[in-house]
């Protein structure tokens, strides 16, 4: 059986969304957001005295010391900025893991990565934008990190789409939950190989 | 393999945490908890390097749930620094522990499938 090459390009793209250059972009962007979140977290831990904000001045500290922020801290037991930093670190960890064909042989990893980037990113961005109306103050670095979250969604959705499309086609072909389950968790089968080959065939591979 | 190295480093951090966060001598639960959990994290990380036991790192998920649970159950404790350390480490370990040991290659079953 001919192996699908590691750099195979899956439908519907003209590039491999699991290739390193794609994932390194996500890692670099998430790293910026991670350091911003840690910086704000250091203020919430009172390890630094103030937060730099060239636009809204002291409003940043009002946001970081707001009741909403304290409420979230009481729920999650750590400052909300540190929770955000961990979420960005998760983006980096899951972007680093897996081969350049992980859309095909580790769909679970791509889905976990997608869950960390897409719903969490959207929710955190919405919360940050809402903060201005609830707290009546704005925080420049929070807004920057919210924009970065949205950029990460755009950078990450292609790989998630390919993985979900692959699993869906395995389901359509097999109509067996057990086959889909095994495929999702990275266990091989003839059907998973054939569906993966067909998804990659039209681009750069002749099976 | 890098995920196991990170787990081992987290274990080292947890092992020295009582000194960093200056636990009082009578905080026996926290001293013992840090010693035992750091040993377990390091143990599961290191044995996962051995190919037949490559999935043992998943046991670190249980350790991560324990760390997070302790922070919630003992939320009235005066050692708030230690508890926040538990939450951060627990969440970090939760993410690292699911990364496969040979994450940079296709999974072993797929490699075997193509080479049989």
Interface residues (C-beta under 8 A of the other chain):
Chain A: X1 X3 X6 X76 X77 X78 X82 X83 X86 X89 X90 X93 X94 X96 X97 X98 X99 X101 X105 X106 X109 X112 X186 X187 X188 X193
Chain B: X2 X3 X71 X72 X75 X83 X84 X87 X88 X91 X92 X95 X96 X98 X99 X100 X103 X104 X105 X106 X107 X109 X110 X112 X113 X114
